[in-house]
């Protein structure tokens, strides 16, 4: 498959995903919406694996990784600071405490997901990084 066909199929799959999610959410069936999203994402991933041409080069991947890391750092700092501010303002409005703790737990969850992803992507480097190989 070439890039042009992949893009066309991806647009059609994305449109079907949007329609499927919209209809299932409107009918109050979030399980079907999740199934539609997972099936659509898997379909696009499968189609991408069938493309013979180069889809993206290493430089784009490197820049995307750097941008994602910077967004993670900035968002993590903002969400942590926001949680502290909301918790500190709980005397003005009691619901601020809930908002603050929700933001704090979100920040912790984000760090845990980052740690798991970091472990996953560096597991092959463990033998290369140790001093035992010398």
C-alpha positions as CSV (number, residue, x, y, z in Angstrom):
1,X,0.0,0.0,0.0
2,X,1.2,3.5,-0.7
3,X,1.0,6.7,1.4
4,X,-1.9,8.1,-0.6
5,X,-4.2,5.1,0.0
6,X,-3.2,5.0,3.6
7,X,-4.2,8.6,4.1
8,X,-7.5,8.1,2.3
9,X,-8.3,5.0,4.4
10,X,-7.3,6.7,7.6
11,X,-9.7,9.6,6.9
12,X,-12.5,7.2,6.2
13,X,-11.8,5.2,9.4
14,X,-11.5,8.4,11.4
15,X,-14.9,9.6,10.1
16,X,-16.5,6.3,10.9
17,X,-15.0,6.4,14.4
18,X,-16.4,9.9,15.0
19,X,-19.8,8.8,13.8
20,X,-19.7,5.6,15.8
21,X,-18.6,7.3,19.0
22,X,-21.2,10.1,18.6
23,X,-24.1,7.7,18.0
24,X,-23.1,5.3,20.8
25,X,-22.6,8.2,23.3
26,X,-25.9,9.7,22.2
27,X,-27.6,6.4,22.9
28,X,-25.9,6.1,26.3
29,X,-23.6,3.2,25.4
30,X,-20.0,4.1,26.4
31,X,-18.8,0.6,26.0
32,X,-19.6,0.5,22.3
33,X,-17.9,3.9,22.0
34,X,-14.8,2.5,23.5
35,X,-14.9,-0.6,21.3
36,X,-15.3,1.7,18.2
37,X,-12.3,3.8,19.3
38,X,-10.1,0.7,19.9
39,X,-11.1,-1.0,16.7
40,X,-10.5,2.2,14.7
41,X,-7.1,2.8,16.2
42,X,-6.1,-0.8,15.7
43,X,-7.2,-0.6,12.0
44,X,-5.2,2.5,11.4
45,X,-2.1,0.9,13.1
46,X,-2.6,-2.2,11.0
47,X,-2.9,-0.2,7.8
48,X,0.2,1.8,8.7
49,X,2.2,-1.4,9.1
50,X,1.2,-2.4,5.5
51,X,2.6,0.9,3.9
52,X,5.8,0.1,1.9
53,X,7.0,3.7,1.8
54,X,8.7,5.6,4.7
55,X,6.1,7.3,6.8
56,X,8.3,9.4,9.0
57,X,12.0,9.7,9.5
58,X,14.1,9.5,12.6
59,X,14.5,13.3,12.9
60,X,10.7,13.8,13.1
61,X,10.5,11.1,15.8
62,X,13.3,12.7,17.8
63,X,11.7,16.2,17.6
64,X,8.3,14.7,18.6
65,X,9.9,13.0,21.6
66,X,11.6,16.2,22.7
67,X,8.3,18.2,22.3
68,X,6.4,15.6,24.3
69,X,8.9,15.7,27.1
70,X,8.7,19.4,27.3
71,X,4.9,19.4,27.3
72,X,5.1,16.8,30.1
73,X,7.5,18.9,32.1
74,X,5.4,22.1,31.7
75,X,2.0,20.5,32.2
76,X,3.3,18.6,35.3
77,X,4.6,21.8,36.9
78,X,1.4,23.7,36.1
79,X,-0.9,20.9,37.4
80,X,1.1,20.5,40.6
81,X,1.2,24.2,41.3
82,X,-2.5,24.5,40.5
83,X,-3.3,21.6,42.9
84,X,-1.4,23.4,45.7
85,X,-3.2,26.7,45.0
86,X,-6.6,25.0,45.1
87,X,-5.9,23.1,48.3
88,X,-4.6,26.3,49.9
89,X,-7.9,28.1,48.9
90,X,-10.2,25.5,50.5
91,X,-11.1,28.0,53.2
92,X,-12.8,30.3,50.7
93,X,-14.7,27.5,48.9
94,X,-14.8,23.9,50.2
95,X,-15.0,22.4,46.7
96,X,-11.5,23.8,45.9
97,X,-10.1,21.1,48.1
98,X,-11.6,18.4,45.9
99,X,-10.4,20.2,42.8
100,X,-6.9,20.4,44.3
101,X,-6.7,16.8,45.2
102,X,-8.1,15.7,41.8
103,X,-5.3,17.7,40.2
104,X,-2.7,16.3,42.5
105,X,-3.8,12.7,41.9
106,X,-3.8,13.4,38.2
107,X,-0.2,14.6,38.4
108,X,0.8,11.5,40.3
109,X,-1.0,9.3,37.7
110,X,0.8,11.2,34.9
111,X,4.2,10.5,36.6
112,X,3.4,6.8,37.1
113,X,2.4,6.5,33.4
114,X,5.6,8.2,32.4
115,X,7.7,5.9,34.6
116,X,6.0,2.8,33.1
117,X,6.5,4.1,29.6
118,X,10.1,4.9,30.3
119,X,10.7,1.5,31.7
120,X,9.0,-0.1,28.7
121,X,11.1,1.8,26.2
122,X,14.4,1.3,27.9
123,X,14.1,-2.3,28.9
124,X,16.2,-3.3,25.9
125,X,19.0,-0.9,26.9
126,X,19.5,-2.4,30.3
127,X,22.3,-4.8,29.2
128,X,23.9,-2.0,27.2
129,X,23.9,0.5,29.9
130,X,25.5,-1.6,32.7
131,X,29.2,-1.7,33.5
132,X,29.2,-5.5,33.5
133,X,29.6,-5.6,29.7
134,X,33.1,-4.3,29.8
